[in-house]
Amino acid sequence: RGLGDVYKRQMFTPALERTYSDITKHDHAWIKVSARIMKLDSSKSLPPAIVLHFSHKAKPYKYVTHNWPIESLKIGEWSALSKDYITPNVRSKSDTVKVYIWNQGGGNYQLDDLKIDLFQPNF
């Protein structure tokens, strides 16, 4: 989904969240998260990161982050990033997977095309 200017100086984007039973009936699935960001000023800060994790009874597990490479962040230019994630052995089919962007350095970015693709076994 396109988030436009929503991300300027915010720490986290709204999470995209689904239960395990909503995404697959199999014992695992492969999730690919992708997004584009544009750096809007010359501030030097930690780059944003894609975050994925499952939660069981409000406690996260298999927490993964993937940072945009600093050298790919040029003022006024879009930079794409994707992260592949294999679902863990879930503790419960009602556990949730959460995906969001973490603006860990508090920089000024525009975010667009936050997207999740789901791949499941064919058996």
mmCIF file of the C-alpha atoms, coordinates in Angstrom:
data_MODEL
# 
_entry.id   MODEL 
# 
loop_
_atom_site.group_PDB 
_atom_site.id 
_atom_site.type_symbol 
_atom_site.label_atom_id 
_atom_site.label_alt_id 
_atom_site.label_comp_id 
_atom_site.label_asym_id 
_atom_site.label_entity_id 
_atom_site.label_seq_id 
_atom_site.pdbx_PDB_ins_code 
_atom_site.Cartn_x 
_atom_site.Cartn_y 
_atom_site.Cartn_z 
_atom_site.occupancy 
_atom_site.B_iso_or_equiv 
_atom_site.pdbx_formal_charge 
_atom_site.auth_seq_id 
_atom_site.auth_comp_id 
_atom_site.auth_asym_id 
_atom_site.auth_atom_id 
_atom_site.pdbx_PDB_model_num 
ATOM 1   C CA . ARG A 1 1   ? 0.000  0.000   0.000  1.00 0.00 ? 1   ARG A CA 1 
ATOM 2   C CA . GLY A 1 2   ? 1.230  3.506   -0.659 1.00 0.00 ? 2   GLY A CA 1 
ATOM 3   C CA . LEU A 1 3   ? 1.780  5.534   2.487  1.00 0.00 ? 3   LEU A CA 1 
ATOM 4   C CA . GLY A 1 4   ? 3.015  8.729   0.843  1.00 0.00 ? 4   GLY A CA 1 
ATOM 5   C CA . ASP A 1 5   ? 4.204  11.378  3.303  1.00 0.00 ? 5   ASP A CA 1 
ATOM 6   C CA . VAL A 1 6   ? 2.846  9.548   6.366  1.00 0.00 ? 6   VAL A CA 1 
ATOM 7   C CA . TYR A 1 7   ? 6.345  8.368   7.306  1.00 0.00 ? 7   TYR A CA 1 
ATOM 8   C CA . LYS A 1 8   ? 8.023  11.760  7.717  1.00 0.00 ? 8   LYS A CA 1 
ATOM 9   C CA . ARG A 1 9   ? 9.799  11.670  11.084 1.00 0.00 ? 9   ARG A CA 1 
ATOM 10  C CA . GLN A 1 10  ? 7.519  8.950   12.523 1.00 0.00 ? 10  GLN A CA 1 
ATOM 11  C CA . MET A 1 11  ? 9.231  6.087   14.346 1.00 0.00 ? 11  MET A CA 1 
ATOM 12  C CA . PHE A 1 12  ? 6.997  3.258   13.023 1.00 0.00 ? 12  PHE A CA 1 
ATOM 13  C CA . THR A 1 13  ? 4.550  2.841   10.175 1.00 0.00 ? 13  THR A CA 1 
ATOM 14  C CA . PRO A 1 14  ? 1.208  1.269   10.995 1.00 0.00 ? 14  PRO A CA 1 
ATOM 15  C CA . ALA A 1 15  ? 1.707  -2.512  11.178 1.00 0.00 ? 15  ALA A CA 1 
ATOM 16  C CA . LEU A 1 16  ? 0.235  -4.862  8.617  1.00 0.00 ? 16  LEU A CA 1 
ATOM 17  C CA . GLU A 1 17  ? -0.969 -7.769  10.743 1.00 0.00 ? 17  GLU A CA 1 
ATOM 18  C CA . ARG A 1 18  ? -2.606 -11.160 10.114 1.00 0.00 ? 18  ARG A CA 1 
ATOM 19  C CA . THR A 1 19  ? -3.052 -14.378 12.049 1.00 0.00 ? 19  THR A CA 1 
ATOM 20  C CA . TYR A 1 20  ? -1.141 -17.447 10.929 1.00 0.00 ? 20  TYR A CA 1 
ATOM 21  C CA . SER A 1 21  ? -4.436 -19.201 10.136 1.00 0.00 ? 21  SER A CA 1 
ATOM 22  C CA . ASP A 1 22  ? -5.347 -16.269 7.846  1.00 0.00 ? 22  ASP A CA 1 
ATOM 23  C CA . ILE A 1 23  ? -2.187 -16.627 5.759  1.00 0.00 ? 23  ILE A CA 1 
ATOM 24  C CA . THR A 1 24  ? -1.815 -20.398 5.400  1.00 0.00 ? 24  THR A CA 1 
ATOM 25  C CA . LYS A 1 25  ? -3.187 -23.790 6.324  1.00 0.00 ? 25  LYS A CA 1 
ATOM 26  C CA . HIS A 1 26  ? 0.246  -25.371 5.786  1.00 0.00 ? 26  HIS A CA 1 
ATOM 27  C CA . ASP A 1 27  ? 3.047  -25.836 8.310  1.00 0.00 ? 27  ASP A CA 1 
ATOM 28  C CA . HIS A 1 28  ? 4.956  -22.881 6.812  1.00 0.00 ? 28  HIS A CA 1 
ATOM 29  C CA . ALA A 1 29  ? 4.795  -20.121 4.221  1.00 0.00 ? 29  ALA A CA 1 
ATOM 30  C CA . TRP A 1 30  ? 7.290  -17.794 2.577  1.00 0.00 ? 30  TRP A CA 1 
ATOM 31  C CA . ILE A 1 31  ? 6.644  -14.076 2.942  1.00 0.00 ? 31  ILE A CA 1 
ATOM 32  C CA . LYS A 1 32  ? 8.332  -11.419 0.815  1.00 0.00 ? 32  LYS A CA 1 
ATOM 33  C CA . VAL A 1 33  ? 8.058  -7.834  2.038  1.00 0.00 ? 33  VAL A CA 1 
ATOM 34  C CA . SER A 1 34  ? 9.051  -4.948  -0.202 1.00 0.00 ? 34  SER A CA 1 
ATOM 35  C CA . ALA A 1 35  ? 8.884  -1.164  -0.013 1.00 0.00 ? 35  ALA A CA 1 
ATOM 36  C CA . ARG A 1 36  ? 10.412 1.984   -1.434 1.00 0.00 ? 36  ARG A CA 1 
ATOM 37  C CA . ILE A 1 37  ? 11.626 5.003   0.494  1.00 0.00 ? 37  ILE A CA 1 
ATOM 38  C CA . MET A 1 38  ? 12.917 8.407   -0.503 1.00 0.00 ? 38  MET A CA 1 
ATOM 39  C CA . LYS A 1 39  ? 15.270 10.412  1.706  1.00 0.00 ? 39  LYS A CA 1 
ATOM 40  C CA . LEU A 1 40  ? 13.943 13.965  1.983  1.00 0.00 ? 40  LEU A CA 1 
ATOM 41  C CA . ASP A 1 41  ? 16.831 15.843  3.614  1.00 0.00 ? 41  ASP A CA 1 
ATOM 42  C CA . SER A 1 42  ? 20.559 15.623  4.348  1.00 0.00 ? 42  SER A CA 1 
ATOM 43  C CA . SER A 1 43  ? 20.308 14.475  7.968  1.00 0.00 ? 43  SER A CA 1 
ATOM 44  C CA . LYS A 1 44  ? 22.700 11.696  8.936  1.00 0.00 ? 44  LYS A CA 1 
ATOM 45  C CA . SER A 1 45  ? 20.871 9.010   10.876 1.00 0.00 ? 45  SER A CA 1 
ATOM 46  C CA . LEU A 1 46  ? 20.456 5.257   11.011 1.00 0.00 ? 46  LEU A CA 1 
ATOM 47  C CA . PRO A 1 47  ? 18.548 4.018   7.959  1.00 0.00 ? 47  PRO A CA 1 
ATOM 48  C CA . PRO A 1 48  ? 14.993 2.688   8.175  1.00 0.00 ? 48  PRO A CA 1 
ATOM 49  C CA . ALA A 1 49  ? 14.403 -1.068  8.399  1.00 0.00 ? 49  ALA A CA 1 
ATOM 50  C CA . ILE A 1 50  ? 11.768 -3.583  7.367  1.00 0.00 ? 50  ILE A CA 1 
ATOM 51  C CA . VAL A 1 51  ? 10.588 -5.441  10.491 1.00 0.00 ? 51  VAL A CA 1 
ATOM 52  C CA . LEU A 1 52  ? 8.813  -8.826  10.595 1.00 0.00 ? 52  LEU A CA 1 
ATOM 53  C CA . HIS A 1 53  ? 7.889  -10.922 13.594 1.00 0.00 ? 53  HIS A CA 1 
ATOM 54  C CA . PHE A 1 54  ? 5.317  -13.269 15.018 1.00 0.00 ? 54  PHE A CA 1 
ATOM 55  C CA . SER A 1 55  ? 3.596  -12.668 18.346 1.00 0.00 ? 55  SER A CA 1 
ATOM 56  C CA . HIS A 1 56  ? 2.208  -15.185 20.805 1.00 0.00 ? 56  HIS A CA 1 
ATOM 57  C CA . LYS A 1 57  ? 0.230  -13.782 23.737 1.00 0.00 ? 57  LYS A CA 1 
ATOM 58  C CA . ALA A 1 58  ? 1.668  -10.307 22.942 1.00 0.00 ? 58  ALA A CA 1 
ATOM 59  C CA . LYS A 1 59  ? 5.294  -11.579 23.062 1.00 0.00 ? 59  LYS A CA 1 
ATOM 60  C CA . PRO A 1 60  ? 7.279  -11.370 19.799 1.00 0.00 ? 60  PRO A CA 1 
ATOM 61  C CA . TYR A 1 61  ? 9.341  -14.241 18.390 1.00 0.00 ? 61  TYR A CA 1 
ATOM 62  C CA . LYS A 1 62  ? 11.365 -14.785 15.210 1.00 0.00 ? 62  LYS A CA 1 
ATOM 63  C CA . TYR A 1 63  ? 11.947 -11.023 15.118 1.00 0.00 ? 63  TYR A CA 1 
ATOM 64  C CA . VAL A 1 64  ? 13.861 -9.979  11.984 1.00 0.00 ? 64  VAL A CA 1 
ATOM 65  C CA . THR A 1 65  ? 14.986 -6.566  10.716 1.00 0.00 ? 65  THR A CA 1 
ATOM 66  C CA . HIS A 1 66  ? 16.516 -5.627  7.370  1.00 0.00 ? 66  HIS A CA 1 
ATOM 67  C CA . ASN A 1 67  ? 18.035 -2.135  6.986  1.00 0.00 ? 67  ASN A CA 1 
ATOM 68  C CA . TRP A 1 68  ? 18.170 -0.069  3.838  1.00 0.00 ? 68  TRP A CA 1 
ATOM 69  C CA . PRO A 1 69  ? 21.850 0.238   2.882  1.00 0.00 ? 69  PRO A CA 1 
ATOM 70  C CA . ILE A 1 70  ? 23.008 3.769   3.729  1.00 0.00 ? 70  ILE A CA 1 
ATOM 71  C CA . GLU A 1 71  ? 24.743 4.121   0.353  1.00 0.00 ? 71  GLU A CA 1 
ATOM 72  C CA . SER A 1 72  ? 21.424 3.503   -1.457 1.00 0.00 ? 72  SER A CA 1 
ATOM 73  C CA . LEU A 1 73  ? 19.697 6.458   0.254  1.00 0.00 ? 73  LEU A CA 1 
ATOM 74  C CA . LYS A 1 74  ? 20.089 9.535   -1.944 1.00 0.00 ? 74  LYS A CA 1 
ATOM 75  C CA . ILE A 1 75  ? 18.097 12.730  -1.374 1.00 0.00 ? 75  ILE A CA 1 
ATOM 76  C CA . GLY A 1 76  ? 15.093 12.869  -3.710 1.00 0.00 ? 76  GLY A CA 1 
ATOM 77  C CA . GLU A 1 77  ? 15.602 9.350   -5.160 1.00 0.00 ? 77  GLU A CA 1 
ATOM 78  C CA . TRP A 1 78  ? 13.540 6.225   -4.530 1.00 0.00 ? 78  TRP A CA 1 
ATOM 79  C CA . SER A 1 79  ? 15.346 3.250   -3.006 1.00 0.00 ? 79  SER A CA 1 
ATOM 80  C CA . ALA A 1 80  ? 13.691 -0.186  -3.055 1.00 0.00 ? 80  ALA A CA 1 
ATOM 81  C CA . LEU A 1 81  ? 14.295 -2.979  -0.549 1.00 0.00 ? 81  LEU A CA 1 
ATOM 82  C CA . SER A 1 82  ? 12.835 -6.445  -0.025 1.00 0.00 ? 82  SER A CA 1 
ATOM 83  C CA . LYS A 1 83  ? 13.144 -9.115  2.651  1.00 0.00 ? 83  LYS A CA 1 
ATOM 84  C CA . ASP A 1 84  ? 12.256 -12.806 2.445  1.00 0.00 ? 84  ASP A CA 1 
ATOM 85  C CA . TYR A 1 85  ? 10.961 -14.521 5.570  1.00 0.00 ? 85  TYR A CA 1 
ATOM 86  C CA . ILE A 1 86  ? 10.057 -18.153 6.166  1.00 0.00 ? 86  ILE A CA 1 
ATOM 87  C CA . THR A 1 87  ? 7.390  -18.499 8.841  1.00 0.00 ? 87  THR A CA 1 
ATOM 88  C CA . PRO A 1 88  ? 8.516  -20.306 11.988 1.00 0.00 ? 88  PRO A CA 1 
ATOM 89  C CA . ASN A 1 89  ? 6.884  -23.277 13.659 1.00 0.00 ? 89  ASN A CA 1 
ATOM 90  C CA . VAL A 1 90  ? 4.106  -21.270 15.247 1.00 0.00 ? 90  VAL A CA 1 
ATOM 91  C CA . ARG A 1 91  ? 3.066  -21.793 18.838 1.00 0.00 ? 91  ARG A CA 1 
ATOM 92  C CA . SER A 1 92  ? -0.594 -21.330 17.911 1.00 0.00 ? 92  SER A CA 1 
ATOM 93  C CA . LYS A 1 93  ? -2.511 -20.866 14.645 1.00 0.00 ? 93  LYS A CA 1 
ATOM 94  C CA . SER A 1 94  ? -3.881 -17.666 16.207 1.00 0.00 ? 94  SER A CA 1 
ATOM 95  C CA . ASP A 1 95  ? -0.377 -16.146 16.494 1.00 0.00 ? 95  ASP A CA 1 
ATOM 96  C CA . THR A 1 96  ? -0.016 -12.986 14.437 1.00 0.00 ? 96  THR A CA 1 
ATOM 97  C CA . VAL A 1 97  ? 2.616  -11.924 11.964 1.00 0.00 ? 97  VAL A CA 1 
ATOM 98  C CA . LYS A 1 98  ? 3.388  -8.201  11.958 1.00 0.00 ? 98  LYS A CA 1 
ATOM 99  C CA . VAL A 1 99  ? 5.161  -6.248  9.238  1.00 0.00 ? 99  VAL A CA 1 
ATOM 100 C CA . TYR A 1 100 ? 6.129  -2.592  9.458  1.00 0.00 ? 100 TYR A CA 1 
ATOM 101 C CA . ILE A 1 101 ? 8.884  -0.088  8.709  1.00 0.00 ? 101 ILE A CA 1 
ATOM 102 C CA . TRP A 1 102 ? 10.989 1.172   11.613 1.00 0.00 ? 102 TRP A CA 1 
ATOM 103 C CA . ASN A 1 103 ? 12.456 4.654   11.224 1.00 0.00 ? 103 ASN A CA 1 
ATOM 104 C CA . GLN A 1 104 ? 15.139 3.807   13.768 1.00 0.00 ? 104 GLN A CA 1 
ATOM 105 C CA . GLY A 1 105 ? 17.157 6.983   13.195 1.00 0.00 ? 105 GLY A CA 1 
ATOM 106 C CA . GLY A 1 106 ? 14.187 9.372   13.121 1.00 0.00 ? 106 GLY A CA 1 
ATOM 107 C CA . GLY A 1 107 ? 15.082 10.673  9.648  1.00 0.00 ? 107 GLY A CA 1 
ATOM 108 C CA . ASN A 1 108 ? 12.789 12.389  7.176  1.00 0.00 ? 108 ASN A CA 1 
ATOM 109 C CA . TYR A 1 109 ? 11.588 9.847   4.571  1.00 0.00 ? 109 TYR A CA 1 
ATOM 110 C CA . GLN A 1 110 ? 8.716  9.290   2.212  1.00 0.00 ? 110 GLN A CA 1 
ATOM 111 C CA . LEU A 1 111 ? 7.497  5.690   2.027  1.00 0.00 ? 111 LEU A CA 1 
ATOM 112 C CA . ASP A 1 112 ? 5.608  4.051   -0.813 1.00 0.00 ? 112 ASP A CA 1 
ATOM 113 C CA . ASP A 1 113 ? 4.623  0.611   -2.081 1.00 0.00 ? 113 ASP A CA 1 
ATOM 114 C CA . LEU A 1 114 ? 4.836  -1.315  1.211  1.00 0.00 ? 114 LEU A CA 1 
ATOM 115 C CA . LYS A 1 115 ? 3.763  -4.722  -0.051 1.00 0.00 ? 115 LYS A CA 1 
ATOM 116 C CA . ILE A 1 116 ? 3.585  -8.303  1.198  1.00 0.00 ? 116 ILE A CA 1 
ATOM 117 C CA . ASP A 1 117 ? 3.670  -11.277 -1.165 1.00 0.00 ? 117 ASP A CA 1 
ATOM 118 C CA . LEU A 1 118 ? 2.807  -14.715 0.196  1.00 0.00 ? 118 LEU A CA 1 
ATOM 119 C CA . PHE A 1 119 ? 4.055  -18.003 -1.244 1.00 0.00 ? 119 PHE A CA 1 
ATOM 120 C CA . GLN A 1 120 ? 2.701  -21.342 0.015  1.00 0.00 ? 120 GLN A CA 1 
ATOM 121 C CA . PRO A 1 121 ? 3.644  -24.972 -0.615 1.00 0.00 ? 121 PRO A CA 1 
ATOM 122 C CA . ASN A 1 122 ? 1.735  -26.660 -3.428 1.00 0.00 ? 122 ASN A CA 1 
ATOM 123 C CA . PHE A 1 123 ? 0.966  -29.961 -1.755 1.00 0.00 ? 123 PHE A CA 1 
# 
